[in-house]
Amino acid sequence: MDKKVVTLTTNTYSRAYMLKGRLESEGIECFLTNVNLIQPNVSYGVKVRIFEEDLPKASEILEEIEKEYGSEDIDSSKDIYKVERILVPVDFSDYSMNACVFSLHLAFVLKANIKLFHAFFNPMMDAMTFPDAFTYQSNMAEVYQELEKKAKADMATFVKKLKKYAKEQNLGDISITKSLVAGQPYDEIISMIKSYKPGVVILGTRGEGKKPDEMIGGVTSKILESPVIDIPILVVPQTAKINRIGHVNILYATNFDKTDYEAIRKLMAVVSNLEVSIYCVHFSTDEKNISLNKANMEELRNYFRQAYKQYTVECSIIESNDVIPAMENFIREKEIDIISITHKKRNMLYRLFNPGIAKKLLFRTDKPVLIFHS
């Protein structure tokens, strides 16, 4: 019969390695998982795994080490994800305006810079598809100039409104820069992300001119599925409101993915300087994994306690046959202000027949959704 392996504790690499040496000196076989091989000395979330039969003795050794060296004080600032620049793609719609309102408040607390970005239609690209484009649409240069002129005027009006709002809300002198390019919005946004390197991108759920029943715009949807984006995306519905400035309740929905620690690190950077309560929740639909889910949640609870002990964090598991209604009930009960989830990038066939929780939420919620890619 195979021996059962359990997790004794989760620590930084240095403490886990020290514990491993002590255990092995006592004849207890153990091994480490989740080690950051590139920068092991700054990684947290390293699991010390042992055989279940050795758990009593190993627990005593762990307790001795904590008495000898103290509970490990993790300085999360050593490897913190910083948000110094915020990119907000805009199309001058009400959805874009609401996304910008959230970006202003976030920039204020993070002391970050905002860049507004707009990609306007380039008629020259369509003209190039015709063999005789130079005679077919000889006025394309004039059309281009008119579109560019209109985009500049719209951007100037948009920035003026934002600065007025910032002044009314006493948000100070937030740095707002702007950029205009001609091209396809999705392609240009990806290019801007690569060059500007923002800490977070803030988007409206859909753009101007979309159908009333189209809750997620095509550009937003493509960005969520983009295989090249690895930074947080905050998607803001038009109906989302900033109810509380001083305190924010955040739901971090975990599926116990290996990317949890990286996502949490980025989440805490986005909400740094805010007074927040974090609700780390796993919505379970499988009763068979109750014990495993509890063990995984305990690891996350320990991580929060040690790495972010200055924050109020509540960890829980909610069993339900349908995740979305359960999540909606929890959001109402805890008065959640921001939903944070990890969105997996999957192949096209899977996306067609199995829409992810991220998109389902965006169809039904009026709360901003902070999305991390894995």
Backbone hydrogen bonds, N-H to C=O, Kabsch-Sander energy under -0.5 kcal/mol:
donor,donor_aa,acceptor,acceptor_aa,energy
6,V,50,I,-3.0
8,L,6,V,-0.6
8,L,48,V,-3.0
9,T,48,V,-0.9
11,N,46,V,-2.4
13,Y,43,S,-1.5
16,A,12,T,-2.5
17,Y,13,Y,-2.9
18,M,14,S,-1.9
19,L,15,R,-2.4
20,K,16,A,-2.3
21,G,17,Y,-2.0
22,R,18,M,-1.9
23,L,19,L,-2.6
24,E,20,K,-2.4
25,S,21,G,-1.7
26,E,22,R,-0.8
26,E,23,L,-0.8
27,G,24,E,-1.5
28,I,23,L,-2.6
29,E,27,G,-0.6
31,F,49,R,-1.9
33,T,47,K,-1.8
37,L,35,V,-1.1
42,V,39,Q,-1.5
43,S,40,P,-0.9
46,V,11,N,-2.2
47,K,33,T,-1.9
47,K,45,G,-0.5
48,V,9,T,-2.6
49,R,31,F,-2.8
49,R,47,K,-0.7
50,I,6,V,-2.5
51,F,29,E,-0.6
52,E,4,K,-3.3
54,D,51,F,-2.0
55,L,52,E,-1.7
58,A,54,D,-2.7
59,S,55,L,-2.6
60,E,56,P,-1.5
61,I,57,K,-1.8
62,L,58,A,-2.4
63,E,59,S,-2.2
64,E,60,E,-2.1
65,I,61,I,-2.3
66,E,62,L,-2.1
67,K,63,E,-1.9
68,E,64,E,-2.2
69,Y,65,I,-3.2
70,G,66,E,-1.8
74,I,72,E,-0.9
74,I,306,Q,-0.6
75,D,73,D,-0.5
76,S,74,I,-1.1
78,K,75,D,-1.7
79,D,76,S,-0.8
80,I,77,S,-1.0
82,K,80,I,-0.6
84,E,82,K,-0.7
86,I,113,N,-2.9
87,L,200,V,-2.0
88,V,86,I,-0.5
88,V,115,K,-2.7
90,V,117,F,-3.0
97,M,93,S,-2.1
98,N,94,D,-2.2
99,A,95,Y,-1.9
100,C,96,S,-2.2
101,V,97,M,-2.0
102,F,98,N,-1.8
103,S,99,A,-1.9
104,L,100,C,-2.3
105,H,101,V,-1.7
106,L,102,F,-2.3
107,A,103,S,-2.8
108,F,104,L,-2.0
109,V,105,H,-1.7
110,L,106,L,-2.1
111,K,107,A,-1.3
112,A,107,A,-1.6
113,N,84,E,-2.7
114,I,175,S,-2.8
115,K,86,I,-2.8
116,L,177,T,-2.9
117,F,88,V,-1.9
118,H,179,S,-2.2
120,F,118,H,-0.6
120,F,181,V,-2.5
125,M,122,N,-1.3
126,D,122,N,-0.7
127,A,123,P,-2.0
128,M,124,M,-1.5
129,T,126,D,-1.4
130,F,127,A,-1.6
133,A,130,F,-1.4
135,T,132,D,-1.6
136,Y,132,D,-2.6
137,Q,133,A,-2.1
138,S,135,T,-0.6
140,M,137,Q,-1.5
143,V,139,N,-2.2
144,Y,140,M,-2.9
145,Q,141,A,-2.1
146,E,142,E,-2.0
147,L,143,V,-2.5
148,E,144,Y,-2.6
149,K,145,Q,-2.4
150,K,146,E,-2.5
151,A,147,L,-2.4
152,K,148,E,-2.3
153,A,149,K,-2.1
154,D,150,K,-2.8
155,M,151,A,-2.3
156,A,152,K,-2.2
157,T,153,A,-2.2
158,F,154,D,-2.4
159,V,155,M,-2.8
160,K,156,A,-1.9
161,K,157,T,-1.9
162,L,158,F,-2.0
163,K,159,V,-2.5
164,K,160,K,-1.8
165,Y,161,K,-2.3
166,A,162,L,-2.8
167,K,163,K,-2.0
168,E,164,K,-2.2
169,Q,165,Y,-2.0
170,N,167,K,-1.1
171,L,166,A,-2.8
174,I,172,G,-1.3
176,I,174,I,-0.6
177,T,114,I,-2.7
179,S,116,L,-1.9
181,V,118,H,-2.0
183,G,120,F,-2.5
183,G,181,V,-0.5
188,E,184,Q,-2.5
189,I,185,P,-2.6
190,I,186,Y,-2.3
191,S,187,D,-2.0
192,M,188,E,-2.3
193,I,189,I,-2.5
194,K,190,I,-2.0
195,S,191,S,-1.8
196,Y,192,M,-3.4
197,K,193,I,-1.9
199,G,85,R,-2.9
200,V,85,R,-1.0
201,V,232,P,-2.1
202,I,87,L,-2.5
203,L,234,L,-2.7
205,T,236,V,-1.3
210,K,207,G,-1.2
214,E,211,K,-2.0
215,M,213,D,-1.1
217,G,205,T,-3.2
217,G,215,M,-0.5
221,S,217,G,-2.5
222,K,218,G,-2.1
223,I,219,V,-2.2
224,L,220,T,-2.1
225,E,221,S,-1.4
226,S,222,K,-0.5
226,S,223,I,-0.9
229,I,226,S,-0.6
233,I,371,I,-2.3
234,L,201,V,-3.1
235,V,233,I,-0.7
235,V,369,V,-2.7
236,V,203,L,-3.3
236,V,234,L,-0.6
240,A,237,P,-1.2
243,N,241,K,-1.1
248,V,275,E,-2.3
250,I,248,V,-0.5
250,I,277,S,-2.9
251,L,338,I,-2.5
252,Y,250,I,-0.6
252,Y,279,Y,-2.8
253,A,251,L,-0.7
253,A,340,S,-2.6
254,T,252,Y,-0.7
254,T,281,V,-2.6
260,D,257,D,-1.8
263,A,259,T,-2.4
264,I,260,D,-3.0
265,R,261,Y,-2.1
266,K,262,E,-1.9
267,L,263,A,-2.6
268,M,264,I,-2.8
269,A,265,R,-1.1
270,V,266,K,-2.1
271,V,267,L,-1.9
272,S,269,A,-0.7
274,L,271,V,-1.9
275,E,246,G,-0.7
276,V,274,L,-0.8
277,S,248,V,-2.2
278,I,312,T,-3.1
279,Y,250,I,-3.1
280,C,278,I,-0.7
280,C,314,E,-2.0
281,V,252,Y,-2.3
281,V,279,Y,-0.7
282,H,316,S,-1.9
283,F,281,V,-0.5
284,S,282,H,-0.8
284,S,318,I,-2.4
287,E,285,T,-0.6
289,N,286,D,-1.0
290,I,287,E,-1.1
293,N,289,N,-2.9
294,K,290,I,-2.3
295,A,291,S,-1.9
296,N,292,L,-2.5
297,M,293,N,-2.6
298,E,294,K,-2.0
299,E,295,A,-1.6
300,L,296,N,-1.8
301,R,297,M,-2.6
302,N,298,E,-2.3
303,Y,299,E,-2.1
304,F,300,L,-2.5
305,R,301,R,-2.4
306,Q,302,N,-2.0
307,A,303,Y,-3.1
308,Y,304,F,-2.1
311,Y,308,Y,-1.7
312,T,276,V,-1.0
313,V,311,Y,-0.7
314,E,278,I,-2.8
316,S,280,C,-2.2
318,I,282,H,-2.7
319,E,317,I,-0.5
320,S,284,S,-3.0
326,A,322,D,-1.4
327,M,323,V,-2.7
328,E,324,I,-2.6
329,N,325,P,-2.4
330,F,326,A,-2.0
331,I,327,M,-2.4
332,R,328,E,-2.0
333,E,329,N,-2.6
334,K,330,F,-2.6
335,E,331,I,-0.5
335,E,332,R,-0.6
336,I,331,I,-2.1
337,D,249,N,-3.0
338,I,249,N,-1.7
339,I,368,P,-2.6
340,S,251,L,-3.3
341,I,370,L,-2.2
342,T,253,A,-0.6
343,H,372,F,-3.8
344,K,342,T,-0.6
346,R,344,K,-0.7
351,R,347,N,-2.0
352,L,348,M,-1.9
353,F,349,L,-1.4
354,N,350,Y,-2.3
360,K,356,G,-2.0
361,L,357,I,-2.8
362,L,358,A,-2.0
363,F,359,K,-1.6
364,R,360,K,-0.9
364,R,361,L,-0.9
365,T,361,L,-2.7
369,V,235,V,-2.4
370,L,339,I,-3.7
370,L,368,P,-0.5
371,I,233,I,-3.1
371,I,369,V,-0.7
372,F,341,I,-2.4
374,S,343,H,-1.7
